[in-house]
Amino acid sequence: QNRLTWTTLKMSILEYNGGAIVAMTGKNCVAIASDTRFGIKLTTIATDYPKVHKLDKHLFVGLSGLATDQQTVLQRLKFRYNLYQLREERKMSPRVLANYLSSLLYEKRFGPYFTEPIVAGLQGKNLDEPFIQAMDLIGATSEPKDFVVIGTCGEGLYGMCETLYRPDLGPEELFETISQCLLSSLDRDAMSGWGAIVHVITKDQVVTRTLKSRQD
């Protein structure tokens, strides 16, 4: 007798809802981009789910991983951010936010939030120093000078970013580079995609563009 054998797709809880985020530095500017898909495993539920959130004109945070933990961490982060502004009477710099976010994740290390954040922004006296930092679900940080990636198509993003990235890109060149990296990677991953959104942060403005990608 032939018996049907059912195989279960094993995946990390960080991949349950899918998604991909990438941040990249340029000359006096920084960009952060993400896909817009929200899914449950391989089932797409929505195509307009935000993963990158604006805390200030020069400060953005991207959250990937389990959607419920993304929302919880974002709420706690906004509360602390607003409290800091009231107490200190000044705006929080990207590095201070990254340090707080790292400690927030580490204090829950025995029952962690299943989310991996990216902090991107401009700092310095003249707001001309790009800052990007990624961390894992217990707050271990990585602060490269070029780019950081997280999400289900991380391997593809690493390959594309290493191929296309060049130092000291201007805002428009940075937009083209990060867009090509993200879209090329999304085409090769079933857990993310369905469009993308890109934020390019400069001293004077934030330019946000929505990209179309494959809808399958």
C-alpha positions as CSV (number, residue, x, y, z in Angstrom):
1,Q,0.0,0.0,0.0
2,N,1.2,3.4,-0.9
3,R,1.0,5.9,2.0
4,L,1.0,9.6,1.6
5,T,3.8,11.3,3.4
6,W,3.1,14.8,4.6
7,T,6.0,17.1,5.0
8,T,5.8,20.2,7.2
9,L,7.6,23.3,6.1
10,K,9.9,24.3,9.0
11,M,10.7,27.9,9.3
12,S,12.0,30.4,11.8
13,I,9.3,32.4,13.6
14,L,11.1,35.5,12.2
15,E,10.1,34.3,8.7
16,Y,6.4,33.7,9.6
17,N,5.1,37.0,8.2
18,G,7.9,37.6,5.7
19,G,9.5,40.9,4.7
20,A,12.8,42.5,3.9
21,I,14.4,45.8,4.9
22,V,17.7,47.4,3.7
23,A,19.4,50.6,4.7
24,M,22.3,52.3,2.8
25,T,24.6,55.3,3.4
26,G,25.5,58.0,0.9
27,K,27.3,61.3,1.0
28,N,25.5,63.3,3.6
29,C,22.4,61.2,3.1
30,V,21.0,57.8,4.1
31,A,18.3,55.6,2.6
32,I,16.0,52.9,4.1
33,A,13.7,50.7,2.1
34,S,11.3,47.8,2.7
35,D,8.8,45.7,0.9
36,T,5.1,46.1,1.5
37,R,3.9,42.5,1.8
38,F,2.2,41.1,4.9
39,G,1.6,37.4,4.9
40,I,1.2,34.3,6.9
41,K,3.8,31.8,5.7
42,L,3.3,31.7,1.9
43,T,-0.2,33.2,2.0
44,T,-0.3,36.9,1.2
45,I,-2.8,38.8,3.4
46,A,-2.1,42.4,2.5
47,T,0.1,44.4,0.2
48,D,0.3,47.7,2.0
49,Y,1.9,46.8,5.4
50,P,4.4,49.4,6.7
51,K,7.7,48.1,8.0
52,V,9.6,51.4,8.1
53,H,8.4,54.0,10.6
54,K,9.2,57.7,10.8
55,L,10.1,59.0,14.3
56,D,11.5,62.3,13.3
57,K,12.5,64.1,10.1
58,H,16.0,62.7,10.2
59,L,15.2,59.4,12.1
60,F,13.6,56.2,10.8
61,V,13.3,52.7,12.2
62,G,12.6,49.5,10.3
63,L,11.1,46.4,12.0
64,S,11.0,43.0,10.5
65,G,10.0,39.7,12.0
66,L,6.8,38.7,13.7
67,A,4.2,41.3,13.0
68,T,2.7,41.4,16.5
69,D,6.1,41.9,18.1
70,Q,6.8,44.6,15.5
71,Q,3.8,46.6,16.8
72,T,4.7,46.0,20.4
73,V,8.3,47.2,20.0
74,L,7.2,50.2,17.9
75,Q,4.6,51.3,20.6
76,R,7.3,51.1,23.4
77,L,9.8,52.8,21.2
78,K,7.5,55.8,20.5
79,F,6.6,56.1,24.2
80,R,10.2,56.2,25.2
81,Y,11.0,58.6,22.3
82,N,8.3,61.1,23.4
83,L,9.3,60.8,27.0
84,Y,12.9,61.5,26.2
85,Q,11.9,64.7,24.3
86,L,9.8,65.9,27.3
87,R,12.6,65.2,29.8
88,E,15.6,66.3,27.8
89,E,13.9,69.1,25.8
90,R,15.9,68.0,22.7
91,K,15.5,65.5,20.0
92,M,16.9,62.0,20.2
93,S,19.8,61.2,18.0
94,P,19.9,58.0,15.9
95,R,22.7,56.5,18.1
96,V,20.8,57.2,21.3
97,L,17.7,55.6,19.8
98,A,19.7,52.6,18.7
99,N,21.2,52.2,22.2
100,Y,17.8,52.3,23.8
101,L,16.3,49.9,21.3
102,S,19.2,47.4,21.9
103,S,18.7,47.5,25.7
104,L,14.9,47.1,25.2
105,L,15.5,43.9,23.3
106,Y,18.2,42.6,25.6
107,E,16.1,43.0,28.7
108,K,13.6,40.5,27.2
109,R,16.4,38.1,26.1
110,F,14.8,35.1,28.0
111,G,11.5,35.6,26.2
112,P,12.6,37.8,23.3
113,Y,10.6,40.0,20.9
114,F,10.8,38.2,17.6
115,T,11.8,41.2,15.6
116,E,15.1,42.5,14.1
117,P,15.3,46.3,13.8
118,I,17.2,48.7,11.6
119,V,17.8,52.3,12.7
120,A,18.7,54.8,10.0
121,G,19.1,58.6,10.2
122,L,21.4,61.6,10.1
123,Q,23.3,62.9,13.1
124,G,26.1,65.3,14.0
125,K,26.0,69.0,14.5
126,N,25.2,69.8,10.9
127,L,23.1,66.6,10.3
128,D,25.6,65.4,7.7
129,E,26.7,62.1,9.2
130,P,24.7,59.1,8.0
131,F,24.0,56.5,10.6
132,I,22.7,52.9,10.1
133,Q,22.6,50.1,12.7
134,A,21.0,46.7,12.6
135,M,20.5,44.3,15.5
136,D,19.2,40.8,16.2
137,L,16.3,39.8,18.4
138,I,18.3,40.2,21.6
139,G,19.8,43.5,20.8
140,A,23.3,42.5,19.5
141,T,24.3,45.4,17.2
142,S,26.0,45.8,13.8
143,E,27.1,49.2,12.6
144,P,28.7,49.1,9.2
145,K,29.6,52.1,7.1
146,D,27.9,51.0,3.9
147,F,24.7,49.0,4.2
148,V,22.7,46.7,6.4
149,V,20.0,44.1,5.5
150,I,17.4,42.1,7.4
151,G,14.5,39.9,6.4
152,T,13.7,36.7,4.5
153,C,15.7,37.6,1.4
154,G,18.8,38.7,3.3
155,E,21.2,36.6,1.3
156,G,20.0,38.0,-2.0
157,L,20.1,41.5,-0.6
158,Y,23.7,41.0,0.6
159,G,24.8,39.9,-2.9
160,M,23.1,42.7,-4.7
161,C,24.3,45.4,-2.3
162,E,27.9,44.1,-2.5
163,T,27.7,44.3,-6.3
164,L,26.0,47.7,-6.8
165,Y,27.0,49.8,-3.7
166,R,29.7,52.5,-4.1
167,P,30.8,54.9,-1.4
168,D,29.7,58.6,-1.4
169,L,26.6,58.2,-3.5
170,G,24.4,61.3,-3.9
171,P,20.7,61.2,-3.0
172,E,19.5,60.3,-6.5
173,E,22.2,57.7,-7.1
174,L,21.5,56.2,-3.6
175,F,17.8,55.9,-4.5
176,E,18.6,54.1,-7.7
177,T,21.1,51.8,-6.1
178,I,18.9,50.8,-3.1
179,S,15.9,50.4,-5.3
180,Q,17.6,48.0,-7.7
181,C,19.1,46.0,-4.9
182,L,15.7,45.6,-3.2
183,L,13.7,44.9,-6.3
184,S,16.2,42.3,-7.6
185,S,16.1,40.5,-4.3
186,L,12.4,40.6,-3.9
187,D,12.0,38.8,-7.3
188,R,13.8,35.8,-5.9
189,D,11.9,35.5,-2.6
190,A,8.4,34.2,-2.2
191,M,8.0,35.5,1.4
192,S,8.5,39.2,0.5
193,G,7.6,41.6,-2.3
194,W,4.4,43.0,-3.7
195,G,5.8,46.5,-4.0
196,A,8.4,48.5,-2.0
197,I,8.8,51.9,-0.4
198,V,12.0,53.9,-0.3
199,H,12.9,56.8,2.0
200,V,15.9,59.0,1.1
201,I,16.9,61.2,4.1
202,T,18.9,64.4,3.5
203,K,19.6,67.4,5.8
204,D,16.8,69.4,4.1
205,Q,14.2,66.9,3.2
206,V,12.9,63.3,3.2
207,V,11.9,62.0,-0.2
208,T,9.6,58.9,-0.1
209,R,8.9,56.9,-3.3
210,T,6.7,53.9,-3.8
211,L,7.9,51.2,-6.2
212,K,6.0,48.6,-8.1
213,S,7.4,45.0,-8.2
214,R,6.2,41.6,-9.3
215,Q,2.7,40.8,-8.1
216,D,3.0,37.1,-7.9
